Amino acid sequence: MLEYLERQKKLTANQWKIIATANLGDMLDFFDFFLIGYVLAFIFKEWQLTYGESALILISAGLGAVPGAWFWGWMGDKIGRRKVFILTALNVSVATGIMFFTPNPGGWVSGWIFLSFFRFFVGFGNAGLIAVDIPLVQEFVPSYKRGWVSGLTTTLLPAGNILGALSGAYLAPVIGWRGLFLVGLTPALLVLMIRYWVPESPRWLMRMGRLEEARKSLAWALQMNPRDIKLPTSVPEAEKTSWRELFHYPRSVASSCLVALSQTGGVGILMWITTLFVMVLKITPAEASYLMIWVGILGIIGRLVASWMSDALGRRMSGFLIGMGGAITMALAGYWHDVYLGTVSVFFVLIMVQRFFGDASYAIIGPYLAEVWPNRLRASGMGFSYGVGNLGKIIGPLGLALIVGSSNYVSPKVTLDALFPALLFLAFWYGQAGLVFAFLGIETKGRSIEEIGRALDAPAPAPVRVAATQI
């Protein structure tokens, strides 16, 4: 049945509905994820939080993201992409909304413990939604558009942080910081869109032997009459999978996990970037925040360009170019931080270009993490590698703190003397991802999901034996 999809020349309105729903889901999901930073600004002094207490509040979501990606990815292969899309949206929004009831200091439980506990579950669901929505989108589009379309699903992630900033600036003074958590219930409305717009993946339905449902799902996406799609002559048995099967594909495990860890560099620079502008450019925090608008715009452009590159140049070449570009510009920004061309800071220009590459990397890596597995393990593989990549949210702050010599493991304060080695540390994670794409990556450009799966499951060629000749 899937040849109808592969022969498609133009995406239908229904396919764009799926893409739009995934984009909106990611944006609202990351709005909830980043919301805590703006809440913390209101309660830090009032509650007299210690460094350790505020650290646990901030880190808890990152800790939840690792098992969350693994669990929800596995569930996506077990019960279907659509169900997990709905459950993860509810997971994030409900966990955020419950924090409206955070007790004040001296209450029945410490407020910071309450926040840390439920922030863990925000991260748990946040990573799970990412682990399943990209595979879902990919399974509704033809192979030659898969990289571009699935890359587009990442472009609105930065908008989630912008929404958090706007809420903190304009809503919090009116509704209070607790009210921000009620606003965080917004992703629950996404469930209505999913139920109305998004059917189950036809590929998952076919794997489960539910061919008639798969035909209806495919016909909906292609806007065809289901009767015009011919069913296969034989009904396959429902495939049973085990999470442990992922390790039967060591090249997929190694390449996907290593490129996913590049977000260590992204987390590190985004944690520092506004402070660095203040220190290096000798400007006010307000002026630095203004410059971040342009950094964010260039990052979104980078994601759009990378979405095009992955299908035009291939995943390996695109990943190599983006990874090395991110590494080189990061290192040069540290080395030339005090250089000016006239009145223009070379540091600012290089950081702008670095965020073009840094944001672009997500538009290539995200789709790649779901492509290098057999169909029966796609969500599990995506969840596992994305979960490993989320360790970067811990590795980044810890590594930076060690280099800078700071006891603050969440937001270590950099000095100009430590700037170059610190940025070299962040550059490493982009560079290693680029090299992994070049030398270990699996090229998936233009290949159907089924073709990739057959290649991965093909037996290794037997070694050639050369008969010894007698002299």
C-alpha positions as a Markdown table, in Angstrom:
| # | Residue | x | y | z |
|---|---|---|---|---|
| 1 | Met | 0.0 | 0.0 | 0.0 |
| 2 | Leu | 2.8 | 2.4 | 0.7 |
| 3 | Glu | 3.7 | 2.8 | -2.9 |
| 4 | Tyr | 0.8 | 5.3 | -3.1 |
| 5 | Leu | 2.7 | 7.4 | -0.6 |
| 6 | Glu | 6.0 | 7.1 | -2.3 |
| 7 | Arg | 4.6 | 8.2 | -5.6 |
| 8 | Gln | 3.2 | 11.4 | -4.2 |
| 9 | Lys | 4.4 | 14.6 | -5.8 |
| 10 | Lys | 2.8 | 17.2 | -3.5 |
| 11 | Leu | 1.8 | 17.1 | 0.2 |
| 12 | Thr | -1.9 | 17.3 | 0.9 |
| 13 | Ala | -3.7 | 19.6 | 3.3 |
| 14 | Asn | -4.2 | 16.7 | 5.7 |
| 15 | Gln | -0.5 | 15.9 | 5.8 |
| 16 | Trp | 0.2 | 19.6 | 6.5 |
| 17 | Lys | -2.3 | 19.3 | 9.4 |
| 18 | Ile | -0.1 | 16.5 | 10.9 |
| 19 | Ile | 3.0 | 18.7 | 10.5 |
| 20 | Ala | 1.3 | 21.7 | 12.0 |
| 21 | Thr | 0.1 | 19.7 | 15.0 |
| 22 | Ala | 3.6 | 18.4 | 15.7 |
| 23 | Asn | 5.0 | 21.9 | 15.4 |
| 24 | Leu | 2.4 | 23.3 | 17.8 |
| 25 | Gly | 2.9 | 20.4 | 20.2 |
| 26 | Asp | 6.7 | 20.9 | 20.3 |
| 27 | Met | 6.3 | 24.7 | 20.9 |
| 28 | Leu | 3.8 | 24.3 | 23.7 |
| 29 | Asp | 5.8 | 21.5 | 25.2 |
| 30 | Phe | 8.9 | 23.6 | 25.4 |
| 31 | Phe | 6.9 | 26.5 | 26.7 |
| 32 | Asp | 6.1 | 24.4 | 29.7 |
| 33 | Phe | 9.7 | 23.1 | 29.9 |
| 34 | Phe | 11.2 | 26.6 | 30.0 |
| 35 | Leu | 8.5 | 28.2 | 32.2 |
| 36 | Ile | 10.3 | 27.3 | 35.5 |
| 37 | Gly | 13.1 | 29.7 | 34.8 |
| 38 | Tyr | 10.7 | 32.7 | 34.8 |
| 39 | Val | 8.9 | 31.4 | 37.9 |
| 40 | Leu | 12.1 | 31.0 | 39.7 |
| 41 | Ala | 12.9 | 34.7 | 39.2 |
| 42 | Phe | 9.8 | 35.5 | 41.2 |
| 43 | Ile | 10.3 | 33.1 | 44.1 |
| 44 | Phe | 14.1 | 33.0 | 44.6 |
| 45 | Lys | 14.4 | 35.9 | 47.0 |
| 46 | Glu | 11.0 | 35.6 | 48.5 |
| 47 | Trp | 11.6 | 32.0 | 49.5 |
| 48 | Gln | 15.3 | 32.5 | 50.3 |
| 49 | Leu | 16.2 | 29.5 | 48.2 |
| 50 | Thr | 19.7 | 28.1 | 48.7 |
| 51 | Tyr | 21.9 | 27.3 | 45.7 |
| 52 | Gly | 21.3 | 23.6 | 46.1 |
| 53 | Glu | 17.5 | 24.0 | 46.3 |
| 54 | Ser | 17.3 | 26.1 | 43.1 |
| 55 | Ala | 19.7 | 23.8 | 41.4 |
| 56 | Leu | 17.5 | 20.8 | 42.0 |
| 57 | Ile | 14.4 | 22.7 | 40.7 |
| 58 | Leu | 16.2 | 23.5 | 37.5 |
| 59 | Ile | 17.9 | 20.1 | 36.9 |
| 60 | Ser | 15.0 | 17.9 | 37.8 |
| 61 | Ala | 13.4 | 18.2 | 34.4 |
| 62 | Gly | 16.6 | 17.3 | 32.7 |
| 63 | Leu | 16.8 | 14.2 | 35.0 |
| 64 | Gly | 13.3 | 13.2 | 34.0 |
| 65 | Ala | 14.0 | 13.6 | 30.3 |
| 66 | Val | 16.3 | 10.7 | 30.2 |
| 67 | Pro | 13.9 | 7.9 | 31.4 |
| 68 | Gly | 11.0 | 9.8 | 29.8 |
| 69 | Ala | 12.5 | 9.5 | 26.3 |
| 70 | Trp | 13.3 | 5.8 | 26.9 |
| 71 | Phe | 9.8 | 4.9 | 28.3 |
| 72 | Trp | 7.6 | 6.9 | 25.9 |
| 73 | Gly | 9.7 | 5.8 | 22.9 |
| 74 | Trp | 9.2 | 2.2 | 23.9 |
| 75 | Met | 5.5 | 2.8 | 24.4 |
| 76 | Gly | 5.3 | 4.4 | 20.9 |
| 77 | Asp | 6.2 | 1.0 | 19.4 |
| 78 | Lys | 3.9 | -0.9 | 21.8 |
| 79 | Ile | 0.6 | 1.0 | 21.7 |
| 80 | Gly | 1.0 | 3.4 | 18.7 |
| 81 | Arg | 2.4 | 6.8 | 17.9 |
| 82 | Arg | -1.0 | 8.6 | 18.2 |
| 83 | Lys | -1.8 | 7.4 | 21.7 |
| 84 | Val | 1.6 | 8.3 | 23.0 |
| 85 | Phe | 1.4 | 11.7 | 21.4 |
| 86 | Ile | -1.8 | 12.3 | 23.3 |
| 87 | Leu | -0.5 | 10.8 | 26.6 |
| 88 | Thr | 2.8 | 12.8 | 26.5 |
| 89 | Ala | 0.9 | 16.1 | 25.9 |
| 90 | Leu | -1.3 | 15.3 | 28.9 |
| 91 | Asn | 1.8 | 14.3 | 30.9 |
| 92 | Val | 3.5 | 17.7 | 30.4 |
| 93 | Ser | 0.4 | 19.9 | 30.9 |
| 94 | Val | -1.0 | 18.1 | 33.9 |
| 95 | Ala | 2.4 | 18.0 | 35.7 |
| 96 | Thr | 2.8 | 21.7 | 35.0 |
| 97 | Gly | -0.8 | 22.6 | 36.1 |
| 98 | Ile | -0.4 | 20.7 | 39.4 |
| 99 | Met | 2.4 | 23.1 | 40.4 |
| 100 | Phe | -0.3 | 25.8 | 40.8 |
| 101 | Phe | -0.8 | 24.1 | 44.2 |
| 102 | Thr | 2.9 | 24.5 | 45.2 |
| 103 | Pro | 2.9 | 25.1 | 49.0 |
| 104 | Asn | 4.6 | 28.1 | 50.5 |
| 105 | Pro | 7.7 | 27.8 | 52.7 |
| 106 | Gly | 6.6 | 26.2 | 56.0 |
| 107 | Gly | 3.7 | 24.3 | 54.4 |
| 108 | Trp | 3.0 | 20.6 | 54.5 |
| 109 | Val | 6.0 | 20.0 | 52.3 |
| 110 | Ser | 8.8 | 22.3 | 51.2 |
| 111 | Gly | 7.8 | 24.2 | 48.1 |
| 112 | Trp | 11.1 | 23.6 | 46.3 |
| 113 | Ile | 10.7 | 19.8 | 46.9 |
| 114 | Phe | 7.2 | 20.0 | 45.4 |
| 115 | Leu | 8.4 | 21.9 | 42.4 |
| 116 | Ser | 11.4 | 19.6 | 41.8 |
| 117 | Phe | 9.2 | 16.5 | 42.0 |
| 118 | Phe | 6.7 | 17.7 | 39.4 |
| 119 | Arg | 9.4 | 19.2 | 37.2 |
| 120 | Phe | 10.8 | 15.8 | 36.9 |
| 121 | Phe | 7.6 | 14.6 | 35.3 |
| 122 | Val | 7.5 | 17.7 | 33.1 |
| 123 | Gly | 10.8 | 16.6 | 31.7 |
| 124 | Phe | 9.6 | 13.0 | 31.6 |
| 125 | Gly | 6.8 | 13.9 | 29.2 |
| 126 | Asn | 8.6 | 16.6 | 27.3 |
| 127 | Ala | 11.3 | 14.2 | 26.0 |
| 128 | Gly | 8.6 | 11.6 | 25.3 |
| 129 | Leu | 6.7 | 13.9 | 23.0 |
| 130 | Ile | 9.8 | 14.6 | 21.0 |
| 131 | Ala | 10.6 | 10.9 | 20.8 |
| 132 | Val | 7.2 | 10.1 | 19.2 |
| 133 | Asp | 6.1 | 13.1 | 17.1 |
| 134 | Ile | 9.0 | 13.0 | 14.7 |
| 135 | Pro | 8.5 | 9.3 | 13.9 |
| 136 | Leu | 4.8 | 9.9 | 13.5 |
| 137 | Val | 5.4 | 12.8 | 11.0 |
| 138 | Gln | 8.0 | 10.8 | 9.0 |
| 139 | Glu | 5.6 | 7.8 | 8.6 |
| 140 | Phe | 3.0 | 10.0 | 6.8 |
| 141 | Val | 5.3 | 11.5 | 4.1 |
| 142 | Pro | 7.2 | 10.2 | 1.0 |
| 143 | Ser | 10.9 | 9.3 | 1.5 |
| 144 | Tyr | 12.2 | 12.1 | -0.7 |
| 145 | Lys | 10.5 | 14.7 | 1.6 |
| 146 | Arg | 11.1 | 13.0 | 4.9 |
| 147 | Gly | 14.2 | 14.9 | 6.0 |
| 148 | Trp | 12.8 | 18.3 | 5.0 |
| 149 | Val | 9.4 | 17.8 | 6.6 |
| 150 | Ser | 10.6 | 16.2 | 9.8 |
| 151 | Gly | 13.2 | 18.9 | 10.2 |
| 152 | Leu | 10.4 | 21.5 | 10.0 |
| 153 | Thr | 8.9 | 20.0 | 13.1 |
| 154 | Thr | 11.8 | 21.4 | 15.1 |
| 155 | Thr | 11.6 | 25.0 | 13.9 |
| 156 | Leu | 9.2 | 26.3 | 16.5 |
| 157 | Leu | 11.0 | 24.9 | 19.5 |
| 158 | Pro | 12.7 | 28.3 | 20.2 |
| 159 | Ala | 9.3 | 29.9 | 20.2 |
| 160 | Gly | 8.4 | 28.0 | 23.3 |
| 161 | Asn | 11.1 | 29.9 | 25.2 |
| 162 | Ile | 9.9 | 33.2 | 23.7 |
| 163 | Leu | 6.3 | 32.4 | 25.0 |
| 164 | Gly | 7.7 | 31.7 | 28.4 |
| 165 | Ala | 9.6 | 35.0 | 28.4 |
| 166 | Leu | 6.4 | 36.9 | 27.3 |
| 167 | Ser | 4.4 | 35.2 | 30.0 |
| 168 | Gly | 6.9 | 36.0 | 32.7 |
| 169 | Ala | 7.1 | 39.7 | 31.5 |
| 170 | Tyr | 3.4 | 40.4 | 30.9 |
| 171 | Leu | 1.2 | 37.7 | 32.6 |
| 172 | Ala | 3.0 | 37.1 | 35.8 |
| 173 | Pro | 2.5 | 40.6 | 37.2 |
| 174 | Val | -1.3 | 40.2 | 36.6 |
| 175 | Ile | -1.9 | 36.5 | 37.5 |
| 176 | Gly | 1.1 | 35.8 | 39.7 |
| 177 | Trp | 3.7 | 33.1 | 39.3 |
| 178 | Arg | 1.2 | 30.4 | 40.3 |
| 179 | Gly | -1.1 | 31.6 | 37.4 |
| 180 | Leu | 1.7 | 30.9 | 35.0 |
| 181 | Phe | 1.4 | 27.2 | 35.8 |
| 182 | Leu | -2.3 | 27.3 | 34.9 |
| 183 | Val | -1.3 | 28.8 | 31.6 |
| 184 | Gly | 1.0 | 25.7 | 31.3 |
| 185 | Leu | -2.2 | 23.6 | 31.0 |
| 186 | Thr | -2.5 | 24.9 | 27.4 |
| 187 | Pro | -0.8 | 21.8 | 25.8 |
| 188 | Ala | -3.8 | 19.8 | 27.1 |
| 189 | Leu | -5.9 | 21.5 | 24.4 |
| 190 | Leu | -3.5 | 20.0 | 21.8 |
| 191 | Val | -5.1 | 16.6 | 22.6 |
| 192 | Leu | -8.3 | 17.8 | 20.9 |
| 193 | Met | -6.3 | 18.7 | 17.8 |
| 194 | Ile | -4.6 | 15.3 | 17.8 |
| 195 | Arg | -7.9 | 13.4 | 18.2 |
| 196 | Tyr | -9.5 | 15.4 | 15.5 |
| 197 | Trp | -6.7 | 15.8 | 13.0 |
| 198 | Val | -4.1 | 13.0 | 13.5 |
| 199 | Pro | -4.9 | 9.4 | 12.7 |
| 200 | Glu | -2.6 | 6.5 | 13.8 |
| 201 | Ser | 0.5 | 5.9 | 11.6 |
| 202 | Pro | -0.3 | 3.6 | 8.7 |
| 203 | Arg | 3.1 | 2.0 | 9.0 |
| 204 | Trp | 2.5 | 1.1 | 12.7 |
| 205 | Leu | -1.0 | -0.3 | 11.9 |
| 206 | Met | 0.4 | -2.4 | 9.1 |
| 207 | Arg | 3.1 | -3.8 | 11.4 |
| 208 | Met | 0.3 | -4.8 | 13.9 |
| 209 | Gly | -1.6 | -6.5 | 11.1 |
| 210 | Arg | -4.5 | -4.0 | 11.1 |
| 211 | Leu | -4.5 | -3.5 | 7.3 |
| 212 | Glu | -8.0 | -2.0 | 6.9 |
| 213 | Glu | -7.3 | 0.7 | 9.5 |
| 214 | Ala | -3.9 | 1.3 | 7.8 |
| 215 | Arg | -5.7 | 1.8 | 4.5 |
| 216 | Lys | -8.1 | 4.3 | 6.0 |
| 217 | Ser | -5.3 | 6.2 | 7.7 |
| 218 | Leu | -3.3 | 6.3 | 4.4 |
| 219 | Ala | -6.3 | 7.4 | 2.4 |
| 220 | Trp | -7.0 | 10.2 | 4.9 |
| 221 | Ala | -3.5 | 11.5 | 4.5 |
| 222 | Leu | -3.5 | 11.3 | 0.7 |
| 223 | Gln | -7.1 | 12.5 | 0.6 |
| 224 | Met | -8.1 | 9.5 | -1.5 |
| 225 | Asn | -11.1 | 7.1 | -1.4 |
| 226 | Pro | -9.9 | 4.1 | 0.8 |
| 227 | Arg | -11.4 | 1.7 | -1.8 |
| 228 | Asp | -8.9 | 3.0 | -4.4 |
| 229 | Ile | -6.0 | 1.7 | -2.3 |
| 230 | Lys | -5.4 | -2.0 | -2.8 |
| 231 | Leu | -4.8 | -4.1 | 0.3 |
| 232 | Pro | -1.9 | -6.6 | 0.3 |
| 233 | Thr | -2.9 | -10.2 | -0.5 |
| 234 | Ser | -1.6 | -11.5 | 2.8 |
| 235 | Val | -2.0 | -10.2 | 6.3 |
| 236 | Pro | 1.3 | -10.1 | 8.2 |
| 237 | Glu | 1.4 | -11.3 | 11.8 |
| 238 | Ala | 1.6 | -8.6 | 14.4 |
| 239 | Glu | 5.3 | -8.1 | 15.3 |
| 240 | Lys | 6.4 | -8.4 | 18.9 |
| 241 | Thr | 9.4 | -6.4 | 19.8 |
| 242 | Ser | 11.7 | -6.1 | 22.8 |
| 243 | Trp | 13.6 | -2.9 | 23.9 |
| 244 | Arg | 16.7 | -5.0 | 24.1 |
| 245 | Glu | 16.6 | -5.6 | 20.3 |
| 246 | Leu | 18.1 | -2.1 | 19.9 |
| 247 | Phe | 21.5 | -3.5 | 20.8 |
| 248 | His | 21.4 | -5.8 | 17.8 |
| 249 | Tyr | 22.2 | -2.7 | 15.8 |
| 250 | Pro | 25.4 | -1.4 | 17.3 |
| 251 | Arg | 26.1 | 1.1 | 14.5 |
| 252 | Ser | 22.7 | 2.7 | 14.9 |
| 253 | Val | 23.2 | 2.8 | 18.7 |
| 254 | Ala | 26.6 | 4.4 | 18.5 |
| 255 | Ser | 25.9 | 6.9 | 15.8 |
| 256 | Ser | 22.6 | 8.1 | 17.1 |
| 257 | Cys | 23.7 | 8.4 | 20.7 |
| 258 | Leu | 26.9 | 10.3 | 19.9 |
| 259 | Val | 25.3 | 12.8 | 17.6 |
| 260 | Ala | 22.5 | 13.3 | 20.1 |
| 261 | Leu | 25.1 | 14.3 | 22.7 |
| 262 | Ser | 25.9 | 17.3 | 20.6 |
| 263 | Gln | 23.2 | 19.1 | 22.6 |
| 264 | Thr | 25.7 | 19.3 | 25.4 |
| 265 | Gly | 27.3 | 22.2 | 23.4 |
| 266 | Gly | 23.9 | 23.7 | 22.8 |
| 267 | Val | 22.8 | 23.6 | 26.4 |
| 268 | Gly | 26.1 | 25.1 | 27.5 |
| 269 | Ile | 26.2 | 28.1 | 25.2 |
| 270 | Leu | 22.5 | 28.9 | 25.7 |
| 271 | Met | 23.1 | 28.9 | 29.4 |
| 272 | Trp | 25.9 | 31.4 | 29.1 |
| 273 | Ile | 25.2 | 33.5 | 26.1 |
| 274 | Thr | 23.4 | 36.5 | 27.6 |
| 275 | Thr | 26.0 | 36.8 | 30.4 |
| 276 | Leu | 28.8 | 36.5 | 27.9 |
| 277 | Phe | 27.4 | 39.4 | 25.9 |
| 278 | Val | 27.4 | 41.6 | 29.0 |
| 279 | Met | 30.9 | 40.6 | 29.9 |
| 280 | Val | 32.6 | 40.7 | 26.5 |
| 281 | Leu | 30.7 | 43.5 | 24.9 |
| 282 | Lys | 30.5 | 45.6 | 28.1 |
| 283 | Ile | 26.8 | 46.2 | 27.7 |
| 284 | Thr | 23.8 | 46.1 | 30.0 |
| 285 | Pro | 21.6 | 43.0 | 30.5 |
| 286 | Ala | 18.8 | 44.7 | 28.8 |
| 287 | Glu | 21.0 | 45.4 | 25.7 |
| 288 | Ala | 22.2 | 41.8 | 25.8 |
| 289 | Ser | 18.6 | 40.5 | 25.9 |
| 290 | Tyr | 17.9 | 42.6 | 22.8 |
| 291 | Leu | 20.8 | 41.0 | 21.0 |
| 292 | Met | 19.3 | 37.6 | 21.8 |
| 293 | Ile | 16.3 | 38.4 | 19.6 |
| 294 | Trp | 18.7 | 38.4 | 16.6 |
| 295 | Val | 20.4 | 35.3 | 17.8 |
| 296 | Gly | 17.1 | 33.5 | 18.0 |
| 297 | Ile | 16.0 | 34.7 | 14.5 |
| 298 | Leu | 19.2 | 33.4 | 13.0 |
| 299 | Gly | 18.7 | 30.1 | 14.8 |
| 300 | Ile | 15.3 | 29.6 | 13.3 |
| 301 | Ile | 16.7 | 30.4 | 9.9 |
| 302 | Gly | 19.4 | 27.8 | 10.5 |
| 303 | Arg | 16.7 | 25.2 | 11.3 |
| 304 | Leu | 14.9 | 26.0 | 8.0 |
| 305 | Val | 18.2 | 25.8 | 6.0 |
| 306 | Ala | 19.2 | 22.5 | 7.6 |
| 307 | Ser | 15.7 | 21.0 | 6.9 |
| 308 | Trp | 16.4 | 21.7 | 3.2 |
| 309 | Met | 20.0 | 20.5 | 3.4 |
| 310 | Ser | 19.2 | 17.0 | 4.8 |
| 311 | Asp | 17.3 | 16.0 | 1.6 |
| 312 | Ala | 19.4 | 18.0 | -0.8 |
| 313 | Leu | 22.8 | 16.9 | 0.4 |
| 314 | Gly | 22.0 | 13.9 | 2.5 |
| 315 | Arg | 22.1 | 13.3 | 6.3 |
| 316 | Arg | 25.8 | 12.5 | 6.5 |
| 317 | Met | 27.1 | 15.4 | 4.6 |
| 318 | Ser | 24.7 | 17.9 | 6.2 |
| 319 | Gly | 25.5 | 16.6 | 9.6 |
| 320 | Phe | 29.2 | 16.8 | 9.0 |
| 321 | Leu | 29.0 | 20.4 | 7.7 |
| 322 | Ile | 26.7 | 21.6 | 10.4 |
| 323 | Gly | 28.7 | 19.9 | 13.2 |
| 324 | Met | 32.0 | 21.2 | 12.0 |
| 325 | Gly | 30.6 | 24.6 | 11.4 |
| 326 | Gly | 29.3 | 24.7 | 15.0 |
| 327 | Ala | 32.6 | 23.5 | 16.4 |
| 328 | Ile | 34.8 | 25.9 | 14.4 |
| 329 | Thr | 32.7 | 29.0 | 15.1 |
| 330 | Met | 32.4 | 28.2 | 18.8 |
| 331 | Ala | 36.2 | 27.8 | 19.1 |
| 332 | Leu | 37.0 | 31.0 | 17.1 |
| 333 | Ala | 34.5 | 33.0 | 19.2 |
| 334 | Gly | 36.5 | 32.1 | 22.3 |
| 335 | Tyr | 39.8 | 32.8 | 20.7 |
| 336 | Trp | 38.9 | 36.1 | 19.1 |
| 337 | His | 36.5 | 37.3 | 21.8 |
| 338 | Asp | 38.4 | 40.7 | 22.1 |
| 339 | Val | 38.8 | 41.4 | 18.4 |
| 340 | Tyr | 36.8 | 44.2 | 16.6 |
| 341 | Leu | 36.4 | 45.0 | 12.9 |
| 342 | Gly | 35.8 | 48.7 | 13.2 |
| 343 | Thr | 33.0 | 48.9 | 15.7 |
| 344 | Val | 31.7 | 45.4 | 15.1 |
| 345 | Ser | 32.6 | 42.7 | 17.7 |
| 346 | Val | 33.9 | 39.6 | 16.0 |
| 347 | Phe | 32.8 | 37.7 | 19.1 |
| 348 | Phe | 29.1 | 38.7 | 18.6 |
| 349 | Val | 29.3 | 37.9 | 14.8 |
| 350 | Leu | 30.8 | 34.4 | 15.5 |
| 351 | Ile | 28.3 | 33.6 | 18.2 |
| 352 | Met | 25.5 | 34.6 | 15.8 |
| 353 | Val | 26.9 | 32.3 | 13.2 |
| 354 | Gln | 27.5 | 29.5 | 15.8 |
| 355 | Arg | 23.8 | 29.6 | 16.8 |
| 356 | Phe | 22.9 | 29.3 | 13.1 |
| 357 | Phe | 24.8 | 26.0 | 13.0 |
| 358 | Gly | 23.8 | 25.0 | 16.6 |
| 359 | Asp | 20.1 | 25.4 | 16.0 |
| 360 | Ala | 20.4 | 23.9 | 12.5 |
| 361 | Ser | 21.9 | 20.7 | 14.1 |
| 362 | Tyr | 18.6 | 19.9 | 15.8 |
| 363 | Ala | 16.8 | 19.9 | 12.4 |
| 364 | Ile | 19.1 | 17.2 | 11.1 |
| 365 | Ile | 19.8 | 15.2 | 14.2 |
| 366 | Gly | 16.2 | 14.9 | 15.4 |
| 367 | Pro | 15.0 | 13.2 | 12.2 |
| 368 | Tyr | 18.1 | 11.2 | 11.9 |
| 369 | Leu | 17.6 | 9.6 | 15.4 |
| 370 | Ala | 14.4 | 8.1 | 14.2 |
| 371 | Glu | 15.6 | 6.9 | 10.8 |
| 372 | Val | 18.4 | 4.5 | 11.6 |
| 373 | Trp | 16.2 | 1.7 | 13.1 |
| 374 | Pro | 14.0 | -1.0 | 11.7 |
| 375 | Asn | 10.3 | 0.1 | 11.5 |
| 376 | Arg | 9.4 | -2.0 | 14.5 |
| 377 | Leu | 11.9 | -0.2 | 16.7 |
| 378 | Arg | 11.7 | 3.3 | 15.4 |
| 379 | Ala | 10.1 | 5.0 | 18.4 |
| 380 | Ser | 12.1 | 2.9 | 20.8 |
| 381 | Gly | 15.4 | 3.8 | 19.1 |
| 382 | Met | 14.5 | 7.4 | 18.8 |
| 383 | Gly | 13.6 | 7.5 | 22.5 |
| 384 | Phe | 16.7 | 5.7 | 23.6 |
| 385 | Ser | 19.2 | 7.9 | 21.6 |
| 386 | Tyr | 17.3 | 11.1 | 22.5 |
| 387 | Gly | 17.4 | 10.1 | 26.1 |
| 388 | Val | 21.1 | 9.5 | 26.0 |
| 389 | Gly | 21.5 | 12.9 | 24.4 |
| 390 | Asn | 19.6 | 14.5 | 27.2 |
| 391 | Leu | 22.5 | 13.6 | 29.5 |
| 392 | Gly | 24.1 | 16.6 | 27.9 |
| 393 | Lys | 21.9 | 18.8 | 30.1 |
| 394 | Ile | 23.9 | 17.4 | 33.0 |
| 395 | Ile | 27.3 | 16.9 | 31.3 |
| 396 | Gly | 27.3 | 20.5 | 30.0 |
| 397 | Pro | 26.9 | 22.3 | 33.3 |
| 398 | Leu | 29.2 | 19.9 | 35.2 |
| 399 | Gly | 31.9 | 20.1 | 32.6 |
| 400 | Leu | 31.8 | 23.9 | 32.4 |
| 401 | Ala | 31.9 | 24.2 | 36.2 |
| 402 | Leu | 35.0 | 22.0 | 36.4 |
| 403 | Ile | 36.8 | 24.1 | 33.6 |
| 404 | Val | 35.8 | 27.4 | 35.1 |
| 405 | Gly | 36.6 | 26.2 | 38.7 |
| 406 | Ser | 33.1 | 27.1 | 40.0 |
| 407 | Ser | 31.1 | 25.4 | 42.7 |
| 408 | Asn | 27.9 | 26.4 | 40.8 |
| 409 | Tyr | 27.0 | 23.3 | 38.7 |
| 410 | Val | 23.9 | 24.7 | 37.2 |
| 411 | Ser | 25.0 | 28.1 | 35.9 |
| 412 | Pro | 28.7 | 28.4 | 36.5 |
| 413 | Lys | 30.0 | 31.9 | 36.2 |
| 414 | Val | 32.6 | 32.3 | 33.4 |
| 415 | Thr | 35.6 | 34.7 | 33.5 |
| 416 | Leu | 37.3 | 36.1 | 30.5 |
| 417 | Asp | 40.4 | 34.0 | 31.3 |
| 418 | Ala | 38.4 | 30.8 | 31.2 |
| 419 | Leu | 36.4 | 31.8 | 28.1 |
| 420 | Phe | 38.5 | 30.1 | 25.5 |
| 421 | Pro | 38.9 | 26.7 | 27.2 |
| 422 | Ala | 35.3 | 26.7 | 28.1 |
| 423 | Leu | 34.1 | 27.3 | 24.5 |
| 424 | Leu | 36.6 | 24.7 | 23.3 |
| 425 | Phe | 34.8 | 22.2 | 25.6 |
| 426 | Leu | 31.5 | 23.1 | 24.1 |
| 427 | Ala | 33.0 | 23.0 | 20.5 |
| 428 | Phe | 34.1 | 19.4 | 21.1 |
| 429 | Trp | 30.5 | 18.1 | 21.3 |
| 430 | Tyr | 29.6 | 19.7 | 17.9 |
| 431 | Gly | 32.9 | 18.5 | 16.3 |
| 432 | Gln | 32.5 | 14.9 | 17.5 |
| 433 | Ala | 28.9 | 14.8 | 16.1 |
| 434 | Gly | 30.1 | 16.1 | 12.7 |
| 435 | Leu | 32.8 | 13.4 | 12.6 |
| 436 | Val | 30.4 | 10.7 | 13.6 |
| 437 | Phe | 28.1 | 11.7 | 10.8 |
| 438 | Ala | 31.0 | 11.5 | 8.3 |
| 439 | Phe | 32.6 | 8.2 | 9.4 |
| 440 | Leu | 29.9 | 6.2 | 11.3 |
| 441 | Gly | 26.6 | 7.7 | 10.1 |
| 442 | Ile | 24.1 | 5.7 | 8.1 |
| 443 | Glu | 22.9 | 7.6 | 5.0 |
| 444 | Thr | 19.1 | 7.6 | 4.9 |
| 445 | Lys | 18.5 | 10.2 | 2.2 |
| 446 | Gly | 15.8 | 9.1 | -0.4 |
| 447 | Arg | 15.5 | 5.6 | 1.2 |
| 448 | Ser | 12.1 | 4.4 | 2.3 |
| 449 | Ile | 11.7 | 3.4 | 6.0 |
| 450 | Glu | 11.1 | -0.2 | 4.8 |
| 451 | Glu | 14.3 | -0.1 | 2.7 |
| 452 | Ile | 16.4 | 1.1 | 5.6 |
| 453 | Gly | 14.9 | -1.6 | 7.8 |
| 454 | Arg | 15.7 | -4.4 | 5.3 |
| 455 | Ala | 19.3 | -3.2 | 5.0 |
| 456 | Leu | 19.7 | -3.1 | 8.7 |
| 457 | Asp | 18.3 | -6.6 | 9.1 |
| 458 | Ala | 20.2 | -8.1 | 6.2 |
| 459 | Pro | 22.7 | -10.7 | 7.3 |
| 460 | Ala | 26.3 | -9.7 | 7.3 |
| 461 | Pro | 28.2 | -11.0 | 4.2 |
| 462 | Ala | 30.3 | -14.1 | 4.9 |
| 463 | Pro | 34.0 | -13.5 | 5.0 |
| 464 | Val | 35.7 | -14.5 | 1.7 |
| 465 | Arg | 38.0 | -17.4 | 2.1 |
| 466 | Val | 41.1 | -17.5 | -0.1 |
| 467 | Ala | 42.4 | -21.0 | -0.8 |
| 468 | Ala | 46.0 | -21.4 | 0.0 |
| 469 | Thr | 48.1 | -22.4 | -3.1 |
| 470 | Gln | 50.8 | -24.9 | -2.9 |
| 471 | Ile | 54.2 | -24.0 | -4.3 |
